[in-house]
Amino acid sequence: MKLILDRDLCFFDIEATGLNVVRDRIVQIAIIKYFKDGREPQELSLMINPGIPISLEAILVHGIQPKDVANKPTFQQLAQKIWDFIGNADLAGYNSNRFDIPMLMEEFARVGMEFDVTKRRSIDVQRIFYKMEPRTLKAALKFYCEKEHEDAHDAMADVRATIDVFKGQLDKYEGVDYLDEDGVRVEAPIKNDVQVLHEFTNDNRFVDATQKLRADVNGDIVFNFGKYVGKPVGETLYEDRQYYNWILNKEFTSQVKQMVKKLVREYEKGLKAKEKENGNNE
């Protein structure tokens, strides 16, 4: 199936030292880039020296040993190559909204590169699967493609399996309605359209992968944790600079830090605009 794209689209998968998107590091990344002009996809697969120990739990999952990455380049040495390969493409993966995207953002942030996802759309193939047929990637491949996933948790094998599952989902759910938890019917939400799938696979109530910030009923971004839970982020942090600095210096994801800085700037800009307007009216 030919993907209908209005922007390049990168499917990617990460294997890491563990599951903590802030503390852990990438040991392998694989990317397959589809181009909006229809030319053949390009692939990039890299092993990375994380600079920290790989947890036993992670090794048991992906099988990558410390000796496998001991002589590999660090992320800092590979960051520009990965950045240039992705370019301004939209992103897609399996559980990518909660793991791969925020972890990649953290790695870029550590080397002083702000990987902005606010202008990118993302498709989480797992979200389509969990909404339509709750299972795992291995089961998804079997269900949609009648294939066995032989090399599970090798990043390139996983990203290939993710693409196969995604194409299988587009075929299987063409014209199929979705009934949500509240009984609301969504007419044929699975389409060969990145914008439609972005909206279907992302929970717009939360604005970051760790769900520290969310949108309230009015669409305002509010805290989803701590002493200011439910309070507007921009206004609150503009007034409480100590709390603002605490967030910027503590172990929050770079996505959260980018968002709070943006919200404070927007709130401050709005205040100045009001002051100017009031001054003109006097």
ZAMARGU-4260 file (C-alpha; in steps of 0.2 Angstrom, whole numbers, plus 5000, padded with zeros to 4 digits):
<rodrens>
0) 5000/5000/5000 | 5006/5017/4995 | 5006/5029/5010 | 4997/5046/5007 | 5008/5059/5014
5) 5009/5078/5014 | 5025/5078/5024 | 5039/5065/5026 | 5036/5052/5039 | 5049/5043/5050
10) 5044/5027/5058 | 5057/5023/5072 | 5061/5012/5086 | 5072/5014/5101 | 5081/5001/5112
15) 5087/5008/5129 | 5096/5005/5145 | 5079/5005/5154 | 5062/5012/5154 | 5064/5029/5162
20) 5064/5042/5148 | 5073/5054/5159 | 5087/5044/5167 | 5090/5030/5154 | 5099/5031/5137
25) 5097/5025/5120 | 5108/5010/5114 | 5100/5007/5097 | 5089/5017/5086 | 5082/5012/5069
30) 5072/5024/5057 | 5064/5021/5041 | 5059/5037/5032 | 5045/5038/5020 | 5045/5053/5008
35) 5030/5063/5003 | 5036/5063/4985 | 5034/5044/4984 | 5053/5040/4982 | 5060/5024/4990
40) 5061/5025/5009 | 5078/5027/5017 | 5084/5017/5032 | 5096/5022/5046 | 5101/5010/5060
45) 5113/5014/5074 | 5121/5006/5089 | 5125/5019/5102 | 5136/5019/5118 | 5125/5025/5131
50) 5138/5030/5144 | 5129/5022/5158 | 5125/5003/5163 | 5112/4994/5154 | 5100/4986/5166
55) 5098/4967/5167 | 5079/4969/5164 | 5083/4979/5147 | 5096/4966/5142 | 5083/4952/5145
60) 5071/4961/5133 | 5082/4967/5119 | 5098/4956/5121 | 5110/4971/5119 | 5125/4968/5130
65) 5137/4981/5136 | 5151/4974/5125 | 5140/4976/5110 | 5140/4995/5112 | 5157/4998/5121
70) 5166/5004/5105 | 5151/5012/5097 | 5149/5031/5096 | 5140/5041/5109 | 5123/5050/5106
75) 5132/5066/5106 | 5143/5060/5092 | 5128/5054/5082 | 5115/5068/5086 | 5118/5078/5071
80) 5116/5063/5059 | 5100/5058/5067 | 5093/5076/5067 | 5097/5078/5049 | 5090/5061/5044
85) 5073/5065/5053 | 5073/5083/5046 | 5056/5091/5048 | 5047/5074/5046 | 5031/5068/5056
90) 5035/5054/5068 | 5027/5036/5070 | 5031/5021/5080 | 5024/5008/5092 | 5021/5015/5109
95) 5031/5030/5103 | 5021/5044/5111 | 5025/5037/5128 | 5042/5031/5126 | 5052/5033/5110
100) 5048/5051/5106 | 5051/5058/5124 | 5067/5048/5126 | 5074/5055/5109 | 5069/5072/5115
105) 5079/5069/5131 | 5094/5063/5122 | 5094/5079/5110 | 5091/5090/5125 | 5107/5083/5134
110) 5118/5089/5119 | 5110/5106/5118 | 5098/5102/5104 | 5079/5106/5106 | 5069/5093/5097
115) 5053/5102/5095 | 5038/5091/5092 | 5024/5104/5093 | 5025/5107/5074 | 5026/5088/5070
120) 5012/5076/5070 | 5014/5059/5077 | 5006/5042/5074 | 5006/5029/5088 | 5003/5012/5080
125) 5000/5004/5097 | 4986/5016/5100 | 4977/5011/5085 | 4980/4993/5090 | 4975/4995/5108
130) 4959/5005/5103 | 4954/4993/5090 | 4962/4976/5095 | 4971/4977/5112 | 4987/4966/5110
135) 5006/4967/5109 | 5017/4970/5094 | 5020/4951/5091 | 5001/4948/5092 | 4998/4963/5081
140) 5009/4956/5067 | 5001/4939/5068 | 4984/4947/5069 | 4985/4959/5054 | 4999/4951/5043
145) 4998/4932/5048 | 5017/4933/5051 | 5028/4928/5066 | 5039/4941/5074 | 5055/4931/5074
150) 5068/4945/5080 | 5057/4954/5093 | 5067/4969/5101 | 5079/4971/5088 | 5076/4989/5083
155) 5076/4987/5064 | 5065/4971/5065 | 5053/4980/5077 | 5051/4995/5066 | 5049/4984/5050
160) 5035/4974/5060 | 5027/4991/5065 | 5026/4996/5047 | 5018/4980/5042 | 5006/4981/5056
165) 5002/4999/5052 | 4998/4994/5033 | 4988/4980/5039 | 4978/4991/5050 | 4974/5003/5036
170) 4968/4988/5026 | 4958/4980/5040 | 4949/4996/5047 | 4945/5004/5031 | 4927/5010/5033
175) 4926/5003/5051 | 4918/5014/5064 | 4925/5015/5082 | 4915/5015/5097 | 4923/5023/5112
180) 4922/5019/5131 | 4907/5031/5132 | 4898/5023/5118 | 4901/5037/5106 | 4903/5031/5088
185) 4917/5039/5078 | 4914/5036/5059 | 4928/5026/5051 | 4943/5034/5060 | 4957/5024/5052
190) 4961/5032/5036 | 4977/5034/5025 | 4979/5051/5031 | 4992/5057/5044 | 4982/5071/5051
195) 4967/5060/5055 | 4978/5046/5062 | 4987/5059/5073 | 4971/5065/5080 | 4965/5047/5083
200) 4981/5040/5092 | 4984/5055/5103 | 4975/5059/5119 | 4973/5078/5117 | 4968/5079/5136
205) 4987/5078/5140 | 5000/5089/5131 | 5016/5079/5137 | 5020/5060/5137 | 5022/5059/5156
210) 5005/5067/5158 | 5011/5081/5170 | 5001/5094/5160 | 4984/5093/5153 | 4970/5103/5144
215) 4955/5108/5155 | 4937/5109/5148 | 4941/5127/5141 | 4957/5121/5132 | 4968/5130/5144
220) 4984/5120/5149 | 4984/5116/5168 | 4995/5106/5180 | 4990/5088/5182 | 5001/5086/5198
225) 5007/5094/5213 | 5001/5109/5224 | 4995/5118/5208 | 4985/5104/5201 | 4971/5111/5190
230) 4979/5128/5190 | 4984/5137/5173 | 5002/5134/5170 | 5007/5150/5161 | 4999/5162/5174
235) 5004/5151/5189 | 5023/5150/5184 | 5024/5168/5179 | 5018/5173/5197 | 5028/5159/5206
240) 5046/5160/5199 | 5053/5149/5212 | 5041/5134/5207 | 5045/5138/5188 | 5064/5137/5192
245) 5061/5121/5202 | 5053/5113/5187 | 5067/5118/5175 | 5080/5111/5187 | 5072/5095/5192
250) 5070/5078/5184 | 5055/5083/5172 | 5056/5078/5154 | 5063/5091/5141 | 5045/5091/5133
255) 5038/5097/5150 | 5052/5110/5151 | 5049/5116/5133 | 5030/5117/5136 | 5031/5127/5153
260) 5044/5140/5145 | 5032/5142/5130 | 5017/5145/5141 | 5026/5157/5153 | 5032/5167/5137
265) 5014/5167/5130 | 5006/5173/5146 | 5019/5187/5148 | 5016/5192/5130 | 4998/5193/5133
270) 5000/5204/5149 | 5011/5216/5139 | 4998/5217/5125 | 4984/5221/5138 | 4995/5234/5147
275) 4998/5242/5130 | 4980/5242/5125 | 4975/5249/5142 | 4988/5263/5140 | 4981/5267/5123
280) 4964/5269/5130 | 4969/5281/5144
</rodrens>
